[in-house]
Amino acid sequence: MKVLITGGTGFIGWHLARALRANGHQVRLFDLVPPEDDEFPFVPGDVRDSRAVGEAVKGCEVVAHLAAAHHDFGLTDGTY
């Protein structure tokens, strides 16, 4: 199975990516923040950008949506 993980470089996304790969799945990460290494294919982008999401999801069969705005202080209600 080909899986896209939004928020893939975060704590939970990274652990999910490793678990999926260990079970034979292909994983692609999508996030604003690049990973510290190139262990997985990475697509930079923002989930609020439909064009970026469309490109990232190409060829994937499943999306695990883990992206969140949580490190930023003073988030607007619209962003949250």
Summary of the structure (lengths in Angstrom):
residues: 80
radius of gyration: 12.6
end to end distance: 30.8
largest distance: 40.2
contacts: 209
relative contact order: 0.26
helix: 25%
strand: 22%
